[in-house]
Amino acid sequence: MSENNKKGRIVSGMRPTGRLHLGHYLGVLTNWVKLQNEFDCYFFVADWHALTTKFDCTENLKEDTRNVVLDWLAAGIDPEKSHIYIQSHVPQTAELHVYLSMITPQNWVERDPTLKDLAKMIRTEGENKPNVSYGLLGYPVLMAADIMTFNVDYVPVGIDQVAHIEIARDIARRFNNLYKTEFFNEAKPKLTQIPLLKGVDGQKMGKSFHNDIKISDSEEDTAKKVMKAITDRSRARKDDPGHPDKCEVAFSYWQAFADEEKIKQVQQECIAGKRGCADCKRELGALMNEKLRPIRERRKYYEEHPEIVDEIIKKGNEKAREEAEKVLQGVRKAMRMPDYR
């Protein structure tokens, strides 16, 4: 499908947190892979956003950024269909951020839920950092600039993130009203059903909790981690009747990776006491490794061909700058900025 035949333009990004886990894969990347067939997609690694809370922890920023891109490519983000770029390589976003910061009321920023969440995150990391830095205060406006840089139509989010898009819509509307134009779209949230995949200990899956299964994990490591997954705590012996609805982690993994027929079989055998938890998790680990094998093989290919990854990022950056500059020209014109370029 050519870009001209697609339904509109989408942008979305991730912070460079390093190697991604299965929560990212099932919750975000599988949706991105579908969207790239329908929309003109721009996917970016948000390295500037990483600095809002990790400005003093940049030693792994470059490696973490690359690992995110490798996992995207492994999961099926196709550079022939989508544009992959690094946020800091598109200076037009920074310029737009400056313009938008001039017209955004302070109280809009302070009430943004994203900023509140990030401020809480910083407070838990010690007293050496300010609760809210100048850069962090501007985070919601930078996020709006990410969206408005390409004048997108949609931003894919879960229902709990809709409020994060509202400030971008408000700023776009304010810009249009101030400068008597209809230049900016008011990007709409494209709701996605993001499944919550728990970590093996039953908490939210996360690198910091050491409870995650990574896309790039070996089959051996995956199998070992699955064996640690919490099951039905009320079950004492393997032939006791089980309760799949009380199986805190393992059964949700079956639901995420198996087909309906297999899920039904596992459920029935568990209830009948014909499926022990240990055997169940061994089979589950084998299934997950089978499903993840082609993804991991793609990742290995890109790891072994860094020049291909470099070229993908380079082309994505160039395309992003080209399209962003078109938008910036319209912004400068609407704002009547002096132009001696």
Secondary structure, DSSP 8 states (H G I E B T S, - for coil): --GGGSS-EEEEEE---SS-BHHHIIIIIHHHHHHTTTSEEEEEE-HHHHHHHHTT--TTHHHHHHHHHHHHHHHT--TTTEEEEEGGG-HHHHHHHHHHHHHS-HHHHHT-HHHHHHHHHHHTT-SSS-SS-HHHHTHHHHHHHHHHTTT-SEEEE-GGGHHHHHHHHHHHHHHHHHTT---S---EEEE------B-TTSSB--GGGT---BTT--HHHHHHHHHT---BTT--STTS---GGGB-SHHHHHHHHS-HHHHHHHHHHHHTT-S-HHHHHHHHHHHHHHHHHHHHHHHHHHHH-HHHHHHHHHHHHHHHHHHHHHHHHHHHHHHT-----
